[in-house]
Amino acid sequence: MTSISARARSGVKRVLGTRGVARTKRVVALLLSRDLTRLGRFYGTNKAYPDFMYTPHYEKYLRSRRWQPLRILEIGIGGYSQGTGGSSLRMWRTYFPRAHVFGIDIEPRDLREPRITTYCGSQSDPAFLERVVAEIGAPDVVIDDGSHRSADIITSFETLYPHLASGGLYVIEDLHCSYNPDYGGGPPGSEHTSVELVKDLVDRVAQRRPGVDETAAIHVYPRIAFIEKR
């Protein structure tokens, strides 16, 4: 039997039509746009749900930049089992009304939506990442929500961080995978993991060599790290 909610959605579509439903969604998203967690849940990104709850941290570091014409680059578009993905890309586009959002995924994800541009390629391919940056310009925010494999995270960081705009923010999600052998990780202290990358950056910030180190600060929370560039 068709559920009431499904019937209700079907009725809304019949009354409003496809364009009307899309317009209604845009209005609802705009009404939620000041609260990144509610907005993320509206679009369906796991960044906003209790198992992760990354959105309050993002809001802490990015709220003051909401109205800037940012270039936001996210590695990992998602949607492998449910359509085209792009839930977090849409969240960023709505929360930052003057930003252009760029997404990278190893699988083709052509969203064709305003202020969203997608690229197909591997985050472990420095030449591909360099081509993307050459086309879009220096990103203000980079979010690594890709394979979660330590080797890929390190390659992406070493390639993209030098291109990050001055005062930019580089975010690495799902750091817990650093302890999982399936993702190239291991117990604490294992070499060449994403967590060891973050620890190395902490050493650089603590030693602070003027004119040499580009990192201003590092903020680490459960499963996620925010790296601020000078």
Stockholm file with secondary structure:
# STOCKHOLM 1.0

chainA/1-230         MTSISARARSGVKRVLGTRGVARTKRVVALLLSRDLTRLGRFYGTNKAYPDFMYTPHYEKYLRSRRWQPLRILEIGIGGYSQGTGGSSLRMWRTYFPRAHVFGIDIEPRDLREPRITTYCGSQSDPAFLERVVAEIGAPDVVIDDGSHRSADIITSFETLYPHLASGGLYVIEDLHCSYNPDYGGGPPGSEHTSVELVKDLVDRVAQRRPGVDETAAIHVYPRIAFIEKR
#=GR chainA/1-230 SS CCCHHHHHHHHHHHHHHHHHHHHHHHHHHHHHTTCHHHHHHHHTCGGGSTTTCCHHHHHHHHGGGTTSCCEEEEECCCCSSSTTCCHHHHHHHHHSTTCEEEEEESSCCCCCBTTEEEEECCTTCHHHHHHHHHHHCSCSEEEECSCCCHHHHHHHHHHHGGGSCTTCEEEEECGGGGGCGGGTCCSTTCSSCHHHHHHHHHHHHHHCCTTTCCEEEEEEETTEEEEEEC
#=GC SS_cons         CCCHHHHHHHHHHHHHHHHHHHHHHHHHHHHHTTCHHHHHHHHTCGGGSTTTCCHHHHHHHHGGGTTSCCEEEEECCCCSSSTTCCHHHHHHHHHSTTCEEEEEESSCCCCCBTTEEEEECCTTCHHHHHHHHHHHCSCSEEEECSCCCHHHHHHHHHHHGGGSCTTCEEEEECGGGGGCGGGTCCSTTCSSCHHHHHHHHHHHHHHCCTTTCCEEEEEEETTEEEEEEC
//
